[in-house]
Amino acid sequence: MKPTDVPTRNFPTAKEECRNLPPHPEYDGPGSAYELAFKDESFLLRQDMRHVRMQLELMKPELMLNEQGVKSTIVIFGSARILSADAAQDLMAAAEASGDEAALRIARSKLQMSRYYEEARRFAQIATTECAQRGRPVVVATGGGPGIMEAGNRGAYEVGGKSVGLNIVLPHEQYPNPYITPELCFRFHYFGLRKMHFLMRAVALVCFPGGFGTLDELFETLTLIQTRKSRRRPILLFGREFWTKLLNIELLLETGMISPGDEKLFHYVETAEEAWGVLEAEPELSSVTAP
């Protein structure tokens, strides 16, 4: 080291510390308490350490999203079970070849619902392109899995944009789709912390048809906005026919279960272009800062 050089650190990093640990066979075996606390998996996975794991699950995506410059997102919710148009057509062809009436009914339903995959894909393309042209650092974020989530990440990928995938450990239907930006692909254990990350950067939420998971995410968002725990932001529901069959908002109003005006917390839309038309006037999306 030259006399003019100033060390950037006074202490080794944790990674260096772990790499340089000398072996101690008499204490390194199973059951020993000698391991460094932050390197001891059995210790970190104890029930007593749940609060630490929850903190880590909050902090890891926060730090990495900040490092990647992700400040604002448009979140796309929706079913993991909705197929792309091509996949739905293949399923329909196989069902017709089999002659199985039950399989045909399922295939027809999948083919009909596939339009939402294509609208989610198109919406992500439009949003990603428009935000880039306007100089707005806004990226698409999804739950990271198949179906509508894949469509959102895919649309952003196809126009050269980044996108976030907030995956969660589940026994089925959850695996990272191949269109997520690798540096922005996360995995969660706790649903609550995952939902916090959906909302922490969201400038808009776009909800496609889905099941329990989609409804959980939708109602959590509506409740936080209704109770003013979260600032109001646009919530778009794709497919009026689906949502009005599923949710009887008029009943909630008539029985006083929600207040007049709560029905205005969301908008119904049918197409990607219509959805972007609702969002493009939002302050975080409308200002043009690019030259």
Secondary structure, 3 states (H helix, E strand, C coil): CCCCCCCCCCCCCHHHHHHCCCCCCCCCCCCCCCCCHHHCHHHHCCHHHHHHHHHHHHHHHHHHHHHCCCCEEEEEECCCCCCCHHHHHHHHHHHHHHCCHHHHHHHHHHHHHHHHHHHHHHHHHHHHHHHHHCCCCEEEEECCCCCHHHHHHHHHHHCCCCEEEEEECCCCCCCCCCCCCHHHEEEECCHHHHHHHHHHCEEEEEECCCCHHHHHHHHHHHHHHHCCCCCCCCEEEECHHHHHHHCCHHHHHHCCCCCCCHHHHCEEECCHHHHHHHHCCCHHHHCCCCC
